[in-house]
Amino acid sequence: MRSAAILFVVLLFVVGSGCTKKPAPKPMAFNGATTTLAEMPERAEPVNVFFGADGNQVAAIIKQDNSEYIAINGVAGRAYDKVKSPVFRKGFAGYAYEARKNNRACVVLDGKELKWYDTVDRLFFTSGGHLLYAARQGNKWRMISEKGDKIISGAVPFPLKESTDGKRVVFFEVQDGTNKSIVNVCDQEISSCKKSSAYDLSESVKYDAGVSHLAFVSKGPEKSIVVVLELAPSGIREVTNAAFDAVLVYNISENGSHVAVLGRRGTGYVLWKDGEERSLPSIEAAFDLIVTDDGGVFYSTYAGNQVKAFFSGAQMGREYSSVSYPIPGPKGKGVVFVGGRTGKSLLVIDGHEGPVYEKIVAPHIAPNGNFIAFRARNKGERFVVVADSKGNVIKEHPHYEAVWDVSFTPDGKSVAYGVKDGNKLIWKAEKLEK
């Protein structure tokens, strides 16, 4: 989970013209104060607000007339047709984002435009501070680093991840002339790579938290095969290969120790985990499978116009019209999700139904496990709610026109979020415990 970046000074945005020299963005610090991030000009509106992971960075995308610009810690950049995907180096040592103009795209690095291409994608900084991204010119994609580039395939590389130890960058590439994909495990500069066998991918890729394992579905002539690969600097090893007539949902635990699949064999449905399986009742669809580090499995199913949620074989809560935003529970135990019922949203913790609002969006759990924060809406009002680990509401923060990106600091003792109030973007920060 991303930690909150926290501010203490008042900043005004100035729309970038590309001609006026602007001050460089500066890192922010925390003193618990409410902070104005921007006073927007007429005809301008916020597109989104992004917080960095170090506690001192924020980027806001603002749309004005037919252009967009991005502001880093309150300092506005140049206007383009479209801007997106801001990323930050750790320690506020730099930033980058994607810009588009006249059907061309480039990466803006620390305020400077890099080479223009037909398309750029997948921007990120490695833990060592290297900028990596994918770029397409004509029918060829390249992986770009600050020290050079490498042509890899005729199709976009996806997804781009870095291991938590900073030693591996992982991505897929599609072979020219085929629909088969190869996993690449490379150093930070993409100068040396190990490659896997080729697979026919048919579903999104799942990674564990350390990016030491990944799971995906490979489509065979008659079966769908769930494959798990172990990734290491020395090479790539296939550790799981399980075949099903159809795969509904699947996932891997954050520690990489467990894999679970809800699939179909013949006319029956099964829940498969780590090589063992059990039969399930007939269902019409399945959603949102999560595997906890201790091997618990959460999933939700749809049958007879009702959605049911299950954890470790037992039903959680009652029937719902929808189940959304499932996440591992406080301190990695159990599951938290949002259940929908007759125009209401309920926060459900380990099967116990807690706060009820017209709409609950994106619950987050504090790193210390003591708090749960989420965005909520009642009667057209939007606000932030903080509850304890059992779902008891501690505080409902004031109503605003819009709320973005509720986050906790790494110690879990402070919460921060962005809001729109009139023509101002405001960053709210609050201590929850000493």
C-alpha positions as CSV (number, residue, x, y, z in Angstrom):
1,M,0.0,0.0,0.0
2,R,1.2,3.4,-0.8
3,S,2.0,5.6,2.1
4,A,0.8,9.2,2.3
5,A,2.9,12.1,1.2
6,I,2.3,15.0,3.6
7,L,2.5,18.7,3.3
8,F,2.9,21.8,5.4
9,V,3.1,24.9,3.0
10,V,0.5,26.7,1.0
11,L,1.2,26.4,-2.8
12,L,-0.5,27.9,-5.8
13,F,-0.5,26.4,-9.3
14,V,0.4,28.6,-12.3
15,V,-0.7,27.3,-15.6
16,G,2.4,26.4,-17.6
17,S,3.0,28.2,-20.9
18,G,6.4,26.7,-21.6
19,C,7.9,30.2,-21.7
20,T,8.1,31.3,-18.1
21,K,10.8,29.8,-15.9
22,K,9.3,28.1,-12.9
23,P,10.8,27.2,-9.6
24,A,11.8,23.5,-9.2
25,P,9.4,21.5,-7.1
26,K,10.5,21.0,-3.5
27,P,9.9,18.1,-1.1
28,M,7.1,18.5,1.5
29,A,7.1,17.7,5.2
30,F,4.5,16.9,7.7
31,N,3.1,19.0,10.6
32,G,-0.5,17.9,10.5
33,A,-1.8,21.0,9.0
34,T,-4.5,21.4,6.3
35,T,-2.7,22.5,3.1
36,T,-4.0,24.2,-0.1
37,L,-2.4,22.4,-3.0
38,A,-3.9,24.5,-5.8
39,E,-6.2,27.4,-6.6
40,M,-7.4,26.5,-10.0
41,P,-8.0,29.1,-12.8
42,E,-11.4,29.5,-14.4
43,R,-12.6,26.7,-16.7
44,A,-10.1,24.3,-15.0
45,E,-10.9,21.1,-13.2
46,P,-8.9,18.4,-11.5
47,V,-8.5,15.1,-13.4
48,N,-6.7,13.2,-10.6
49,V,-4.3,13.5,-7.7
50,F,-1.4,11.1,-7.1
51,F,0.7,10.7,-4.0
52,G,4.3,9.5,-4.0
53,A,5.6,6.7,-1.8
54,D,8.2,8.6,0.2
55,G,6.0,11.0,2.2
56,N,7.0,14.2,0.4
57,Q,5.5,14.1,-3.1
58,V,2.2,14.8,-4.8
59,A,1.2,15.2,-8.4
60,A,-2.1,16.7,-9.6
61,I,-3.4,16.6,-13.2
62,I,-5.4,19.7,-14.1
63,K,-7.6,20.1,-17.3
64,Q,-8.2,23.6,-18.7
65,D,-10.1,24.1,-21.9
66,N,-8.6,21.5,-24.3
67,S,-5.3,21.0,-22.6
68,E,-3.9,19.2,-19.5
69,Y,-0.9,20.0,-17.3
70,I,0.6,18.3,-14.3
71,A,1.9,20.0,-11.2
72,I,4.5,18.4,-8.9
73,N,4.2,19.6,-5.3
74,G,2.4,22.7,-6.4
75,V,4.7,23.7,-9.4
76,A,2.8,23.5,-12.7
77,G,4.4,22.1,-15.8
78,R,3.8,22.7,-19.5
79,A,0.4,22.2,-21.1
80,Y,-0.1,19.2,-23.4
81,D,-3.0,17.5,-25.1
82,K,-2.9,14.8,-22.5
83,V,-0.7,14.0,-19.4
84,K,-0.8,10.9,-17.3
85,S,1.2,8.3,-15.2
86,P,3.3,10.5,-12.9
87,V,6.0,8.5,-11.0
88,F,8.7,9.6,-8.5
89,R,12.2,8.6,-7.6
90,K,12.6,7.8,-3.9
91,G,13.7,10.7,-1.7
92,F,12.3,13.3,-4.1
93,A,15.3,12.8,-6.4
94,G,13.2,13.3,-9.5
95,Y,9.9,12.7,-11.2
96,A,8.6,11.7,-14.6
97,Y,5.3,11.5,-16.5
98,E,3.9,10.8,-19.9
99,A,2.8,13.7,-22.2
100,R,1.0,13.5,-25.6
101,K,0.8,16.2,-28.2
102,N,-0.3,16.1,-31.9
103,N,-0.6,12.3,-31.7
104,R,3.0,11.8,-30.4
105,A,4.2,10.9,-27.0
106,C,7.2,11.5,-24.8
107,V,8.4,11.1,-21.2
108,V,8.9,14.4,-19.3
109,L,11.8,13.8,-16.8
110,D,12.4,16.4,-14.2
111,G,10.7,19.0,-16.4
112,K,12.6,18.1,-19.6
113,E,11.1,16.4,-22.6
114,L,12.8,13.2,-23.7
115,K,12.7,11.7,-27.1
116,W,9.3,11.7,-28.8
117,Y,7.7,8.4,-30.0
118,D,4.4,7.2,-31.4
119,T,3.5,5.8,-27.9
120,V,5.1,5.5,-24.5
121,D,3.9,3.3,-21.7
122,R,4.8,1.6,-18.4
123,L,6.8,4.3,-16.7
124,F,8.5,3.5,-13.4
125,F,11.7,4.2,-11.4
126,T,13.6,1.2,-10.0
127,S,14.7,1.2,-6.4
128,G,18.2,2.2,-7.7
129,G,16.7,5.3,-9.3
130,H,16.8,4.1,-12.9
131,L,13.9,5.3,-15.1
132,L,12.4,2.6,-17.3
133,Y,9.6,2.7,-19.8
134,A,8.3,1.1,-23.0
135,A,8.1,3.1,-26.2
136,R,6.8,2.3,-29.7
137,Q,8.0,3.7,-33.0
138,G,6.3,2.2,-36.0
139,N,5.7,-1.5,-35.3
140,K,8.6,-1.9,-32.9
141,W,8.5,-1.6,-29.1
142,R,11.6,-0.7,-27.1
143,M,12.4,-0.9,-23.4
144,I,14.0,2.4,-22.6
145,S,16.4,3.1,-19.8
146,E,18.4,6.3,-19.0
147,K,21.5,4.5,-20.3
148,G,20.1,3.2,-23.6
149,D,17.3,1.2,-25.2
150,K,16.6,-2.3,-26.4
151,I,14.2,-3.4,-29.1
152,I,12.3,-6.3,-27.7
153,S,9.3,-7.2,-29.9
154,G,6.4,-6.1,-32.1
155,A,4.0,-5.9,-29.2
156,V,3.8,-3.9,-26.0
157,P,5.7,-5.4,-23.1
158,F,3.6,-6.0,-20.0
159,P,3.4,-5.7,-17.0
160,L,6.6,-4.1,-15.8
161,K,7.6,-4.9,-12.2
162,E,10.6,-4.8,-10.0
163,S,11.5,-7.2,-7.2
164,T,11.5,-5.8,-3.7
165,D,15.3,-6.5,-3.3
166,G,15.9,-4.3,-6.4
167,K,17.8,-7.0,-8.2
168,R,15.3,-8.0,-10.9
169,V,13.0,-6.2,-13.4
170,V,10.3,-8.5,-14.8
171,F,8.2,-8.1,-17.9
172,F,6.5,-10.1,-20.7
173,E,7.1,-9.6,-24.4
174,V,5.0,-11.0,-27.3
175,Q,7.0,-12.9,-29.9
176,D,6.9,-11.4,-33.4
177,G,4.5,-13.3,-35.6
178,T,2.9,-15.3,-32.8
179,N,0.5,-14.8,-29.9
180,K,3.0,-16.4,-27.4
181,S,4.6,-14.5,-24.6
182,I,8.0,-14.8,-23.0
183,V,8.9,-13.7,-19.4
184,N,12.1,-11.6,-19.1
185,V,14.0,-11.3,-15.8
186,C,16.5,-8.6,-16.2
187,D,18.9,-6.3,-14.3
188,Q,17.8,-2.7,-13.6
189,E,19.2,-1.4,-16.9
190,I,17.7,-4.2,-19.0
191,S,21.2,-5.0,-20.2
192,S,21.2,-8.7,-19.2
193,C,18.1,-10.8,-19.2
194,K,17.0,-14.4,-18.6
195,K,14.0,-15.6,-20.7
196,S,11.3,-18.2,-20.0
197,S,9.7,-20.6,-22.4
198,A,6.9,-19.2,-24.6
199,Y,3.3,-19.3,-23.3
200,D,-0.1,-18.5,-24.8
201,L,-1.4,-16.0,-22.2
202,S,-5.1,-15.6,-21.8
203,E,-5.5,-13.8,-18.5
204,S,-3.9,-11.0,-16.5
205,V,-0.6,-11.8,-14.7
206,K,-0.5,-12.1,-10.8
207,Y,2.7,-11.3,-8.8
208,D,3.5,-12.0,-5.2
209,A,4.6,-8.9,-3.1
210,G,8.3,-9.6,-3.6
211,V,8.0,-10.3,-7.3
212,S,9.8,-13.6,-6.7
213,H,6.9,-15.6,-8.2
214,L,4.3,-14.9,-10.8
215,A,1.1,-16.7,-12.0
216,F,-0.8,-16.6,-15.2
217,V,-3.3,-18.6,-17.3
218,S,-1.9,-20.2,-20.5
219,K,-4.5,-21.3,-23.0
220,G,-3.9,-24.8,-24.4
221,P,-5.7,-26.6,-27.3
222,E,-8.3,-28.0,-24.9
223,K,-7.4,-26.9,-21.4
224,S,-6.6,-23.7,-19.5
225,I,-3.4,-24.1,-17.5
226,V,-2.5,-22.1,-14.5
227,V,1.3,-21.7,-14.5
228,V,3.5,-20.4,-11.6
229,L,7.0,-19.3,-12.3
230,E,9.8,-18.8,-9.7
231,L,11.9,-15.8,-10.7
232,A,15.6,-15.6,-9.6
233,P,18.7,-13.9,-11.0
234,S,20.0,-17.3,-11.9
235,G,17.0,-18.2,-14.0
236,I,13.3,-18.9,-14.3
237,R,11.7,-22.2,-13.0
238,E,8.2,-23.5,-13.5
239,V,6.9,-24.6,-10.1
240,T,3.1,-25.1,-10.8
241,N,1.3,-26.4,-13.8
242,A,-2.4,-27.1,-13.2
243,A,-5.0,-27.8,-16.0
244,F,-8.7,-27.0,-16.0
245,D,-11.5,-27.0,-18.6
246,A,-12.0,-23.3,-17.6
247,V,-10.4,-20.9,-15.1
248,L,-12.9,-18.4,-13.5
249,V,-10.5,-16.7,-11.1
250,Y,-7.1,-17.3,-9.6
251,N,-4.4,-15.6,-7.5
252,I,-1.2,-16.0,-5.6
253,S,-0.5,-15.0,-2.0
254,E,1.6,-12.0,-1.2
255,N,4.4,-14.1,0.2
256,G,4.4,-16.4,-2.9
257,S,3.7,-19.5,-0.8
258,H,0.2,-20.3,-2.0
259,V,-1.8,-20.4,-5.3
260,A,-5.5,-20.9,-5.6
261,V,-7.8,-21.4,-8.5
262,L,-11.6,-21.5,-8.9
263,G,-12.1,-23.5,-12.1
264,R,-14.3,-25.9,-13.9
265,R,-13.7,-29.6,-14.6
266,G,-16.3,-31.1,-16.8
267,T,-19.7,-29.8,-15.6
268,G,-18.5,-29.3,-12.0
269,Y,-16.7,-26.4,-10.3
270,V,-13.7,-26.9,-8.0
271,L,-11.6,-24.8,-5.6
272,W,-7.9,-25.8,-6.1
273,K,-5.2,-24.7,-3.7
274,D,-1.6,-25.8,-3.7
275,G,-2.4,-29.1,-5.5
276,E,-5.5,-30.0,-3.5
277,E,-9.1,-29.4,-4.6
278,R,-12.7,-29.6,-3.4
279,S,-16.0,-29.5,-5.3
280,L,-18.2,-26.4,-5.2
281,P,-22.0,-26.0,-5.8
282,S,-23.1,-24.8,-9.2
283,I,-22.4,-21.1,-9.9
284,E,-22.9,-18.7,-12.8
285,A,-19.8,-16.6,-12.2
286,A,-16.9,-16.0,-9.7
287,F,-15.0,-12.9,-8.7
288,D,-12.2,-11.5,-6.6
289,L,-10.2,-14.5,-5.4
290,I,-7.6,-13.6,-2.7
291,V,-5.1,-15.9,-1.1
292,T,-3.8,-14.8,2.3
293,D,-0.2,-15.5,3.5
294,D,-1.4,-18.3,5.8
295,G,-3.3,-20.1,3.0
296,G,-6.8,-18.8,3.6
297,V,-8.8,-18.4,0.4
298,F,-11.5,-15.7,-0.2
299,Y,-13.7,-15.6,-3.3
300,S,-17.2,-14.4,-4.2
301,T,-19.7,-16.2,-6.5
302,Y,-22.9,-15.2,-8.4
303,A,-25.9,-17.5,-8.6
304,G,-29.6,-16.9,-8.6
305,N,-29.3,-13.0,-8.7
306,Q,-27.3,-13.1,-5.4
307,V,-23.6,-12.7,-4.6
308,K,-22.1,-14.7,-1.8
309,A,-18.6,-14.3,-0.2
310,F,-16.6,-17.2,1.2
311,F,-13.4,-17.4,3.2
312,S,-11.7,-20.7,4.1
313,G,-14.9,-22.6,3.1
314,A,-17.4,-20.6,5.2
315,Q,-19.8,-18.0,3.9
316,M,-19.0,-14.4,5.1
317,G,-21.9,-12.2,6.0
318,R,-25.2,-12.6,4.1
319,E,-26.1,-12.5,0.4
320,Y,-25.3,-9.3,-1.4
321,S,-26.1,-7.6,-4.7
322,S,-22.3,-7.0,-5.2
323,V,-19.0,-7.7,-3.5
324,S,-16.1,-5.3,-4.2
325,Y,-12.7,-4.1,-3.0
326,P,-11.6,-7.3,-1.1
327,I,-8.3,-6.9,0.7
328,P,-6.4,-8.9,3.3
329,G,-7.6,-7.9,6.8
330,P,-5.8,-6.0,9.5
331,K,-2.3,-7.5,10.2
332,G,-2.8,-9.9,7.3
333,K,-5.6,-11.9,8.9
334,G,-9.0,-12.5,7.4
335,V,-10.5,-10.3,4.7
336,V,-12.2,-6.9,4.4
337,F,-14.6,-6.2,1.6
338,V,-17.5,-3.9,0.6
339,G,-20.9,-5.6,0.2
340,G,-23.7,-4.0,-1.7
341,R,-27.4,-4.3,-0.8
342,T,-30.5,-2.3,-2.0
343,G,-28.7,0.9,-2.7
344,K,-26.4,0.7,0.3
345,S,-22.7,-0.3,0.8
346,L,-21.6,-2.1,3.9
347,L,-18.0,-2.6,5.2
348,V,-17.6,-6.3,6.0
349,I,-14.7,-7.4,8.3
350,D,-14.2,-11.1,8.7
351,G,-17.9,-11.6,8.0
352,H,-19.1,-9.0,10.4
353,E,-21.1,-6.2,8.8
354,G,-19.9,-2.7,10.0
355,P,-20.5,0.9,8.8
356,V,-23.3,1.4,6.2
357,Y,-23.4,4.2,3.6
358,E,-24.9,4.8,0.2
359,K,-21.5,4.2,-1.3
360,I,-18.1,2.9,0.1
361,V,-15.0,3.1,-2.1
362,A,-11.6,1.6,-1.8
363,P,-11.0,0.7,1.9
364,H,-7.3,0.9,3.0
365,I,-5.8,-0.7,6.1
366,A,-3.1,1.1,8.1
367,P,0.3,-0.6,8.1
368,N,0.1,-1.1,11.8
369,G,-3.4,-2.7,11.4
370,N,-5.1,-0.3,13.8
371,F,-7.3,1.6,11.4
372,I,-9.4,1.3,8.2
373,A,-10.0,4.3,6.0
374,F,-12.3,4.7,3.0
375,R,-14.2,7.2,0.9
376,A,-17.9,7.3,1.4
377,R,-21.0,9.0,0.0
378,N,-24.4,9.8,1.6
379,K,-27.1,12.0,0.1
380,G,-24.7,13.4,-2.5
381,E,-22.1,14.3,0.1
382,R,-18.6,12.9,-0.2
383,F,-16.3,12.4,2.8
384,V,-13.6,10.2,4.3
385,V,-14.3,7.8,7.1
386,V,-11.8,6.3,9.6
387,A,-12.7,3.2,11.6
388,D,-10.8,1.0,14.0
389,S,-9.7,-2.5,13.0
390,K,-13.2,-3.9,14.0
391,G,-15.1,-1.4,11.8
392,N,-16.2,1.0,14.6
393,V,-16.3,4.5,13.1
394,I,-13.9,6.9,14.8
395,K,-14.5,9.9,12.6
396,E,-16.4,11.1,9.5
397,H,-14.4,13.9,7.9
398,P,-16.3,16.9,6.4
399,H,-18.1,16.8,3.1
400,Y,-16.3,17.8,-0.1
401,E,-17.1,18.0,-3.8
402,A,-14.5,15.2,-4.5
403,V,-12.1,13.1,-2.5
404,W,-9.0,11.3,-3.8
405,D,-6.5,8.7,-2.7
406,V,-6.9,8.0,1.0
407,S,-3.5,6.9,2.3
408,F,-1.7,6.1,5.6
409,T,1.8,7.0,6.6
410,P,4.2,4.1,7.0
411,D,3.7,3.9,10.8
412,G,0.0,3.9,10.3
413,K,-0.5,6.8,12.8
414,S,-1.6,9.4,10.3
415,V,-4.1,9.5,7.4
416,A,-4.0,11.9,4.4
417,Y,-6.2,12.5,1.4
418,G,-6.9,15.0,-1.4
419,V,-10.2,16.9,-1.7
420,K,-11.8,19.6,-3.9
421,D,-13.5,22.5,-2.2
422,G,-14.7,25.2,-4.6
423,N,-11.8,26.1,-6.8
424,K,-9.2,24.7,-4.4
425,L,-7.5,21.4,-4.2
426,I,-6.7,20.7,-0.6
427,W,-4.5,18.1,1.1
428,K,-5.8,17.1,4.5
429,A,-3.5,15.4,7.0
430,E,-4.4,14.2,10.5
431,K,-2.7,12.4,13.3
432,L,-4.8,9.4,14.4
433,E,-2.6,8.3,17.4
434,K,0.7,9.5,19.0
